[in-house]
Amino acid sequence: MMASSSSVANPEANSNRSRESKRKKRRKIGAEDSTGQFDNSTDPARWRSESEERIYASKLIDALRQSRSTTTPSPVAGGRAVRETADRVLAVTAKGKSRWSRAILAGRLSLRLRQINRRHKHKKAKVTGDNRLKKTEPRKRLPPLQRKVRVLGRLVPGCRKISFPNLLEEATDYIAALQMQVRAMTVLSELLTPGGEGGGSSGPSQP
């Protein structure tokens, strides 16, 4: 009875509490990404830890061994395969929680679909003769800042059509992950190169 009377007597305090609860709900909803999950995974600091680097290097070695055992590509194709494997393992290490990692994991399938669609369009244009020159309207030049944002969105996988704050967050996390990838691959190349650290040196040199 006392509680109800105090709430009636102090409507301003009730409205303040109501506004605060609404703010908390809005912050909670804003923390969710487009998939409905909380996006608290893009933390660049985690890519700087030695444990994360070791996990990535271990997964990369296993993936490279598996790809070498199944295929024998040419040097050029082999370099491309190593790059694709390194990126895919990086996305797996990120556990697909960021937008860029999900885009990399889905990239191989979408690339294959784009190639198939391109072939079909090319064949259709040949059959129908729809290869006449068309008038192209002049493109409107974007402001410098918007052009840079568009370029950045193209560089970060899966981030062409997201808001600028989300793009900055994804780009920061992606750059930190790439830096960790470079460190891990540099260490692996030094270990696997003949004459490098652990690369088959016969022992300490005699004076």
Secondary structure in CASP SS format (residue, H / E / C, confidence):
PFRMAT SS
TARGET T0000
AUTHOR 0000-0000-0000
METHOD secondary structure of the structure
MODEL  1
M C 1.00
M H 1.00
A H 1.00
S H 1.00
S H 1.00
S H 1.00
S H 1.00
V H 1.00
A H 1.00
N C 1.00
P H 1.00
E H 1.00
A H 1.00
N H 1.00
S H 1.00
N H 1.00
R H 1.00
S H 1.00
R H 1.00
E H 1.00
S H 1.00
K H 1.00
R H 1.00
K H 1.00
K H 1.00
R H 1.00
R H 1.00
K H 1.00
I H 1.00
G H 1.00
A C 1.00
E E 1.00
D C 1.00
S C 1.00
T C 1.00
G C 1.00
Q C 1.00
F E 1.00
D C 1.00
N C 1.00
S C 1.00
T C 1.00
D C 1.00
P H 1.00
A H 1.00
R H 1.00
W H 1.00
R H 1.00
S C 1.00
E H 1.00
S H 1.00
E H 1.00
E H 1.00
R H 1.00
I H 1.00
Y H 1.00
A H 1.00
S H 1.00
K H 1.00
L H 1.00
I H 1.00
D H 1.00
A H 1.00
L H 1.00
R H 1.00
Q H 1.00
S H 1.00
R H 1.00
S H 1.00
T H 1.00
T C 1.00
T C 1.00
P C 1.00
S C 1.00
P H 1.00
V H 1.00
A H 1.00
G H 1.00
G H 1.00
R H 1.00
A H 1.00
V H 1.00
R H 1.00
E H 1.00
T H 1.00
A H 1.00
D H 1.00
R H 1.00
V H 1.00
L H 1.00
A H 1.00
V H 1.00
T H 1.00
A C 1.00
K C 1.00
G C 1.00
K C 1.00
S C 1.00
R H 1.00
W H 1.00
S H 1.00
R H 1.00
A H 1.00
I H 1.00
L H 1.00
A H 1.00
G H 1.00
R H 1.00
L H 1.00
S H 1.00
L H 1.00
R H 1.00
L H 1.00
R H 1.00
Q H 1.00
I H 1.00
N H 1.00
R H 1.00
R H 1.00
H H 1.00
K H 1.00
H H 1.00
K H 1.00
K H 1.00
A H 1.00
K H 1.00
V H 1.00
T H 1.00
G C 1.00
D C 1.00
N C 1.00
R C 1.00
L C 1.00
K C 1.00
K C 1.00
T C 1.00
E C 1.00
P C 1.00
R C 1.00
K C 1.00
R C 1.00
L C 1.00
P C 1.00
P H 1.00
L H 1.00
Q H 1.00
R H 1.00
K H 1.00
V H 1.00
R H 1.00
V H 1.00
L H 1.00
G H 1.00
R H 1.00
L H 1.00
V C 1.00
P C 1.00
G C 1.00
C C 1.00
R C 1.00
K C 1.00
I C 1.00
S C 1.00
F H 1.00
P H 1.00
N H 1.00
L H 1.00
L H 1.00
E H 1.00
E H 1.00
A H 1.00
T H 1.00
D H 1.00
Y H 1.00
I H 1.00
A H 1.00
A H 1.00
L H 1.00
Q H 1.00
M H 1.00
Q H 1.00
V H 1.00
R H 1.00
A H 1.00
M H 1.00
T H 1.00
V H 1.00
L H 1.00
S H 1.00
E H 1.00
L H 1.00
L H 1.00
T C 1.00
P C 1.00
G C 1.00
G C 1.00
E C 1.00
G C 1.00
G C 1.00
G C 1.00
S C 1.00
S C 1.00
G C 1.00
P C 1.00
S C 1.00
Q C 1.00
P C 1.00
END
